[in-house]
Amino acid sequence: MNQGKYVFSQIMAQISHKMFYNCVKRYNGDYKVKQFSCWKQFLCMAFGQLTHRKSLSDTILCLTANATRLYHLGVGEVISKSTLSGANEQRNWKIYADLCLLLIQEAKSLYLNEEHSLEVDIDNDIFAIDATIIDVPLSAFYRAKYKHTRGGVKVHAQLDVKTSIPEFIEITPGSVHELNVLDMIQFEAGSFYVVDRGYIDFDRLYRIHRSDAFFITRARSDFSFVRTKSYPAAKESGVLCDQRVHANKQSNFYVYKDYPGCYRRIKFYDIEQDRTFVFLTNNFALKATEIATLYKHRWIIEVFFKWIKQHLKIKSFRGTSQNAVKTQILQVISIPIFEKAHIHELFSNPKQQQNFKELNHKQLKIFD
């Protein structure tokens, strides 16, 4: 057994200090800071998440109880709750957001040569875009109003379907509509963007089209269109119709104005679910069945959100400002922190959660 570093230190060693301090320097995070640096703040918050602490007080209590080990963890001396709370409230959360994106890019590089399990054989990147709500009490988070009696923080994500790794993450109040986040995304030429009906805005879909990228979504029931061409439909494969259409100028003038070109309308019957779907896409090269299959893989982002909610143990937030909430959400992982076993030993025979269906999903194999 490894008698060297604590598991916590082994995990933190995976993060490049140079990379972290570049993020800190970008936002002057350590400006006029004498002792409690951004790195120590990050260690304390990561420690709280890793050990499932319920609050800042709980985190500080646990750190204090292990005061003799703090030097080896990189924290140094015991700090007060007010010091950690003040850092969370005042230091720019974008430091940790930038770090998160850099770590995401590192994780993606590990999957470059891996074969994906998609049923469609294409080289293009495929991204699923969606959002989920993390409920918060309105009494403490009055700025995070979601509904009349509910508060919520909304996590928006763009997930690489082939690797199950997020490409983009944005955290907003729950009242912010998903469509607004599309304006923050830089669409890559040749890539597919799969969204549900909540993201239908033809001006934004046309922006995807003008970026030489492809969108796949489901049509709304009230969508009025004009058919300009019909393609052969393989009804034995579930394709009921495959058409080239544009918006009806008479009844949907603004839709026609926002997206003046034509796109593809596919009506597909899914025998497994006994449901009929109507898809819209600007891609005319793939088969209709392949378009339907790509949309089916949008469920991967639902798995991602489920995984986040099961593993990101947020029973209470350790600050009420938007800055503090975003700082905390960007801490995700859970292992026994005061062991000296080698990190690989912890994952050689992991205890899987019995209530989690996707046990063999790639996100559970980060150390394979």
N, C-alpha and C positions, 0 to 999 in steps of 0.2 A: 504494500500500500504506500501511496505517496505521503511522506511525512513533511513535505515542504509547505507550499503556500495554501492558504485557506481557499475554498472554492470561490468565494466572493472575489478574492484577488485574482484568481485565474480567469474569471469571467471578465473583470475590468481590464485585464491585461490584453484582451482581444481588441480593445479600443485604442487606436493610435493617439498618443498624447499630442503629437504634432497636429493631427487632424482636428482634435478637440480644441486645442488652443487657437487654431486658425479661425474656428467658429466663434470663440470667445472674443478674439481680437476684432473680428468683423463688426461686433456690436458693442465693443468697449465694456464687456461684461465684468472685467476685473479692475475697472477704473476706480482709483482711490480705495481699493480693497487691500487690507493689510494682512489678514490671517485667513478668513473664511472665503476661499476662492471659489470660482464657479465649478472647478473640478471637485472640491470637497462637497459642495452643494449637490452635485450630480451623484457622488458616492452615497451621500445620506439618503437622497430620494430613491436611488436604485436599491439601497439596502432596505428601505421601508417597503418597497414593492416586492422585492425578492423574498422577504420574510413575512409578507402578508400583514404588515402593521395596519391597524385600523384608523390611525390618526397621527398627527405630528407628535402629540404627547406620547403616544404608544411607541413611535419610532425613537424619540429621544430617550425614553425610559429603557428601551432595549439596548440602545447604544451605550447608555450610562452603565447598565448592568455588565457590559462587556468592555469596560473602559481599558482594561489591560491589553485588549486585542486591537484597539482602534489604530494604533501606530502601524501594525502590520496590514491593516485594511486600507491604509492611506488617508484615513480621516484625521489622525493625530489626536488632539485633545477633545474631550467631551464638549459639545456646544449646547447652548440653550435653545429652547423652543422658539423664543422671539428672534434669535439670529437666523434660524432656518426659515421661519415664517416670513421674515423681512426679505430674505433673499428670493424666496418664491414669488413674493408680491412685486418686487422691484426689478429683478434681473430679467432681461428680455427673453421670452420663451423661444424666440426664433433661433437662439443659440442651439437649443436642443432639437428644434425642428430641422435645422441644417445638418446637425450631426445624424439625425435619424435618416435623412435622405442619403447621406454619404454611406451609412451602413447598409442601406437598402441596395445601393449600387454595388457594394462589395458582395452582398448576398447574391445578387443577380449574376455576377460573374462566375459564381460556383455552378450555375446551371447552364452555362453557355453551350456545353457539348453534350448535355443530357437529352435523351429522347423524351418527347412529351407523349402524353397518353390521349391526345385528341383524336377523334374519329375522322378528322379532315386533315389531309396531308398538304399543308401550305407552309411556305417559308415566312409569310408575313407575320408581324407581331399582332397579337390579338389582346385587346384590353376590355375589361368589363368595368363600368362606372356605376356606382351606386352610393347610397348613404344609409346610415343607421343612427338611431337616437340612443343616447345614454341618459337615462332619467336622473334628474337632480331635484332636490326640494326647492320650491319657489321661495320659501321663507329665508333661505340662505343665499340663493342665487337668483335674485330678482331680475337681473339683466338677461337671464337665460330662459325667458318666457317662451314656452312652446305651444301650449294650449291654455284655455282659461284657468284651469286648475292644475296644470302640470308645467314643470320646468324640464328643459332638456338641452343637452349639448349634442350637436350633430357632427358625426364623423363622416366626411366625404372621402371616398377612396377611388383610385384608378388602379385596378389590379391586372397584372400580367397573367393572362389565363394559362399560358404554357408553364410558368414557373410558380404561380400562386404567390408571387411577391408583389407588394404594392409599389407602383411607380410614382404615385402622387397621393398625398394625404393633406386634407385641410380640415380644421376644427372650427366650427362656428356655433353661434346660438341656435337652438332648435328651430327657431322661426325662419331662418334663412332657407329659401327654396333651393332645391338641388340645381336648378337651371343656372343660377348665378355662378356656380363653380365651373361650369363649362367654359366660362369666359377666362378662367385662370389656366386652362390646360392648353399646352402647345401641341397641336395635332401633328403627328408625324406622317409624311407621305407614304402611302402603301400600307399603313396599319389599319386594322379593323377596330372600331369602337362600338361595343355592344351595350345598349342601354334599354331600360324599360320605358313604358309609356309616359312616366312622370317627367321624362327628359325631352319630350317632343316639343320642340320650338323650331319651326322651319327656317327661321333666320340663322339659328345656331347650327342646324343640320347642314344648311347651305355653306356655312363657314368650314365645316368638316370637308364637304365636297370640294370647295375651292382650295383646300390644303392638299388636294390629291390623296386624301384618306377616305376610308369607307365607314359608313355607319350601318348598323343593323338595329332595328327597333320594332315594336309592335304598333300597328295602326289603331287609332281610336275608333270606336264604333260609329261616331258621327262624321268620319272622314269622307268628304265628297270628292270624287275624282273623275277624270276623263280618261278612258282607255285609248291608247294610240296604237298598241300592238299586243298580240298574244303569242306566247311561246308554247311549244309542245309541253304538256303537263303529264308527268309519269304518275298517274293516279294510283297505280299499284304500290307506289312508294309513299303515298299520302299526299302528293302534290295535287290539289284540286284545281288550281289555276296559277299561272305565271304570266304576269302582264307588265307592260311598260305603260306608266300612267303619269299624269300631272294633275295638280289641284284644279278643281272646277272653278274657273274664274268668276262665274256668275254667283255661286253660293259661298265660295271661299276666296274672296278677292285678296285679302291680306296674306293668306297662305300662299296664293299664287304669286303675289308680289315678293314675298320673302324668299321663295324658292321657285324661280321662274323656269327651271329646267325640268326634265323628266327623271323619274326614278322607278324602281321596280317594286311591284306589289305581288306577294306570294301568299296564297291561301293554302294552309297545310293542316292536315288532320293527323293528330298524334294518337295512334291506336292504343298506346300504353296508358295514356291519361284519359282517353276518350274525350279529347277536346280539339277544337278547331282554332288555329292561330292565324292571324293575318300579319305578315311581316312587311316592313318597308326597308329598302336598302338602295344605295346608289351603285352597288356592284352588280355588273351584268355578266361577269366572267364565270363565277362559281355556279355549280348546279343549285337548283332550288332546295334540294335535300341537304346540301352542304350549308346553305344559309340557315336553314332550320336547325341544323346540328350545332352551328356556332352559337346561335341564340340559346340553345339548350345549355351550353357550357357557361352561361351567365350565372348558373347556380354556384359556381366556384366562389364568387364574391360573397354569396350568402354564407357559405362555409367559413370564409375568412372572418366575417363579422361574428359568427357564432363562436369561432375559436377565440377571437379577441375578448368577447364577453365572458367566456368561461375561464380564460387565463389571466385577463387583466382584472385583478381583484380590487375593484374600487367600491368598497362598502361605504366610504365617506370620503369627501374631498378635503385636502389638507390646506385649503385656502379658498376664498370665495371670489377673488378677482378672476377675470378672463385669463390674465397672465399666469396665475397660479394653477388654474385648472389645466391649461394647455401644457404647462411644465410637467404636471403629474401624469397626464395621459400618455406622455412619451416615455414611460418607463414600463417595459413589458418583459417579464420572464419569471420563473418561479423554481427555485432549487433549495436544498438544505444549505444554509449559508456558512455555518461554523464547522464544516467538515474539512478534513485535509485530504480527502480522496481526490485522485486525479479526475479532472472534469469529464474525461471520456468514460470513466467507470460509472458515473452517475447515469449515463444514458445507454449503457450496455444492456440493461434489463429494466427499463423504466416501468413504473407502475402506472398503467394507463387508466384513464377515467372510464368507468363502466357506462356512464350516461352519455358518452361522446361517440357518435356513430362513425365518424370519419377517422378511425384509429390509424389507418395506414396512410393518411394524407402526408404530403411532402413536408408541410409545416411542422410536423412532429418528428422530422428526421434531420434537424439542422446540424447534428453532429455526426451523421453517418459518413 
